């Protein structure tokens, strides 16, 4: 089996989950290797995602670790058996790895929840809006890379258009809706696009108005990808130094609560849609 030199975030997550199962069982990698009929190095390579793992071996590991959660085991097998390269791989040598990890995360998610305060959700951005965002990156990106990032962002949106679209809830603060990225013309088209998308059955757009007051999570953008079982959920945070993925159970629970509380202070779907519509005329005239 060839050694992986650049495992994807999904492959790394599989290895990390297997390590968690072993550690919960109170078992060393040496003991785990002996029970599997191999050695400590093989277990370490599997957990580090340098090697893949077959469905049979994964079931054997789960049995050895006394894991009785069959839904989790089935989900891990699904991750192990899915070895097809996604569309994002064509950007592997072009864009930062964090952008590819996000696309992979969204592609495999059972459902998606996001919260944005000063930006609009990437999955709902028009190409012109995204282009203006990437033109403002520091240090400045060369035009070809700007276009690569725009095309990557638009391709990410496939999860909302495919035959079995991913359920998506986007929480957006009114501040983000009123920013005129790219000028009023681009801003108007962007808001019209969000209104149109919000009418799709699988898409929920909730707006937090200015008068909502304080609420948790106001200082960051949050993307929450729901996995096939709760243990495989993932939080993605955008930072100035890149993308950060979180999967510890305490972190997942924290961000579930944060998103629930943000939804609680947001307007309902219909009122959110009307507020977005009301902002569009204010962008006229420039």
Secondary structure as the mmCIF struct_conf table of DSSP 4:
data_model
#
loop_
_struct_conf.conf_type_id
_struct_conf.id
_struct_conf.beg_label_comp_id
_struct_conf.beg_label_asym_id
_struct_conf.beg_label_seq_id
_struct_conf.end_label_comp_id
_struct_conf.end_label_asym_id
_struct_conf.end_label_seq_id
HELX_LH_PP_P HELX_LH_PP_P1 UNK A 2 UNK A 4
BEND BEND1 UNK A 5 UNK A 6
HELX_RH_AL_P HELX_RH_AL_P1 UNK A 9 UNK A 24
TURN_TY1_P TURN_TY1_P1 UNK A 25 UNK A 26
HELX_RH_AL_P HELX_RH_AL_P2 UNK A 29 UNK A 36
TURN_TY1_P TURN_TY1_P2 UNK A 37 UNK A 37
BEND BEND2 UNK A 38 UNK A 38
HELX_RH_AL_P HELX_RH_AL_P3 UNK A 40 UNK A 47
TURN_TY1_P TURN_TY1_P3 UNK A 48 UNK A 49
BEND BEND3 UNK A 50 UNK A 51
HELX_RH_AL_P HELX_RH_AL_P4 UNK A 55 UNK A 64
TURN_TY1_P TURN_TY1_P4 UNK A 65 UNK A 66
HELX_RH_AL_P HELX_RH_AL_P5 UNK A 70 UNK A 81
HELX_LH_PP_P HELX_LH_PP_P2 UNK A 84 UNK A 86
HELX_RH_3T_P HELX_RH_3T_P1 UNK A 87 UNK A 91
TURN_TY1_P TURN_TY1_P5 UNK A 92 UNK A 94
BEND BEND4 UNK A 95 UNK A 95
HELX_RH_AL_P HELX_RH_AL_P6 UNK A 97 UNK A 108
BEND BEND5 UNK A 110 UNK A 110
STRN STRN1 UNK A 111 UNK A 116
BEND BEND6 UNK A 117 UNK A 119
HELX_RH_3T_P HELX_RH_3T_P2 UNK A 122 UNK A 124
HELX_RH_AL_P HELX_RH_AL_P7 UNK A 127 UNK A 135
TURN_TY1_P TURN_TY1_P6 UNK A 136 UNK A 136
BEND BEND7 UNK A 138 UNK A 139
HELX_LH_PP_P HELX_LH_PP_P3 UNK A 140 UNK A 142
HELX_RH_AL_P HELX_RH_AL_P8 UNK A 143 UNK A 156
HELX_RH_3T_P HELX_RH_3T_P3 UNK A 157 UNK A 160
TURN_TY1_P TURN_TY1_P7 UNK A 161 UNK A 161
BEND BEND8 UNK A 162 UNK A 162
TURN_TY1_P TURN_TY1_P8 UNK A 163 UNK A 164
HELX_LH_PP_P HELX_LH_PP_P4 UNK A 165 UNK A 166
STRN STRN2 UNK A 167 UNK A 173
HELX_RH_AL_P HELX_RH_AL_P9 UNK A 174 UNK A 178
TURN_TY1_P TURN_TY1_P9 UNK A 181 UNK A 182
HELX_RH_AL_P HELX_RH_AL_P10 UNK A 184 UNK A 198
TURN_TY1_P TURN_TY1_P10 UNK A 199 UNK A 199
BEND BEND9 UNK A 200 UNK A 200
TURN_TY1_P TURN_TY1_P11 UNK A 201 UNK A 202
STRN STRN3 UNK A 203 UNK A 208
HELX_RH_3T_P HELX_RH_3T_P4 UNK A 210 UNK A 212
TURN_TY1_P TURN_TY1_P12 UNK A 216 UNK A 219
BEND BEND10 UNK A 220 UNK A 220
STRN STRN4 UNK A 222 UNK A 226
BEND BEND11 UNK A 228 UNK A 229
HELX_RH_3T_P HELX_RH_3T_P5 UNK A 230 UNK A 232
STRN STRN5 UNK A 234 UNK A 239
TURN_TY1_P TURN_TY1_P13 UNK A 240 UNK A 241
STRN STRN6 UNK A 242 UNK A 246
HELX_RH_AL_P HELX_RH_AL_P11 UNK A 249 UNK A 265
BEND BEND12 UNK A 266 UNK A 266
HELX_RH_AL_P HELX_RH_AL_P12 UNK A 269 UNK A 280
HELX_RH_3T_P HELX_RH_3T_P6 UNK A 281 UNK A 283
TURN_TY1_P TURN_TY1_P14 UNK A 284 UNK A 285
#
